[in-house]
Amino acid sequence: MKLDDTEKRILRLLQTDNNITNLALAEAVGLSAPACLKRVKALRAKGIIEQDVSILNPKLSGIGITIIVEVEMERDRVDLNQVFAKRIANSTEVTQCYQVTGEVDFVLIVNVADMNAFQMFAEKVLYAEPNMRKFRTLISMRRNKFSTQIPL
C-alpha cells in the first residue's frame, strides 16, 4: 500500500508516542484536527495501524532473561509447521516467532524471569513438540538496540 508523505509523518509520530493528542498530532503534520483524525481512523481501518500498546521495561516487570531460540523441525510440512506455530502463539513466554529459511525453521524470542522458568517453558513447549529435531538457545547478555518502529 502506498502511503503519502502526510500519512508517513503521522505514522512516524504515532510510533514515537501514541499518546499524543489528536490536536498536537494535527499541528505537527500540518492538518486540521478533524482531517488528522480522519486520516488516523483510515490508517486503522486499512490495518496499517494494527494496535496501540504500552512497551514495558522487561527488567522492571520481572523478565530477567531474553533467549533467542532456533528451532529445527524434523519434517518440513505445512500442516506440522502450523501446529507448532499455534503452540507458540499460545505460549506467553514467546514474544516473537519467525518462520525462516536456511538451516533452522523457526526463530523465537523468549522472555522469562530466570533459567528455571525457561526450563519449564522448554519442557512444556519445545520438548513436547513431536516434530522438533532440535533447538539451540542464545542467551542475550545485553540489549543494545530495541525498537518497535518500522522505518517509513
Secondary structure, 3 states (H helix, E strand, C coil): CCCCHHHHHHHHHHHHCCCCCHHHHHHHHCCCHHHHHHHHHHHHHCCCCCCCCCCCCCCCCCCCEEEEEEEEECCCCHHHHHHHHHHHHCCCCEEEEEECCCCCCEEEEEEECCHHHHHHHHHHHHCCCCCEEEEEEEECCCCCCCCCCCCC
